[in-house]
């Protein structure tokens, strides 16, 4: 299948914010995701393990972080949210591989998962339709100006995004790809 014009990432429609740096030992811009970051739950043969992420250079007034993973290329008309981790304390600048597990083990104190678009709290890996072009997976660390975003684990990732609209100070992004 030929690759269509790529839809924009949602951040292109939001107010411009400064960028800071996010790095990972598991994922990199434009590099194909490894099997651990691919979905097993959704039948793609992977393991649903969230990647290691570390970040630096965020604004001094940051009071917390939100970490998300979004696939703008999912054939849904609205993309697909793979992960939303909310209220990560500002003192935390790294998440270990597997922090996105549904059981919440290893989460920083006070942080919690919102259900992803597969209906699971935590990270669900890549699972684009077979034969579809390679999808982009935007792992974004949002520096937030409040200690608490003001949501709970029952909201959707879209509601998290709505609250980020007025509370984000800066963003860091790494965008690997995956197709099958």
Secondary structure, 3 states (H helix, E strand, C coil): CCCCCCCCCHHHHCCCCEECEEECCCCCCCCECCHHHECCCCCCCCCCCCCCEEEECCCCCCCEEEEEEEECCCCCCCCEEEEEEEEEECCCCEECCCCCCCCCCCCCCCCEECECCCCCECCCCECCCCCCCCEEEEEEEEEECCCCCCCCCCCCHHHHHHHHHHHEEEEEEEEEEECC
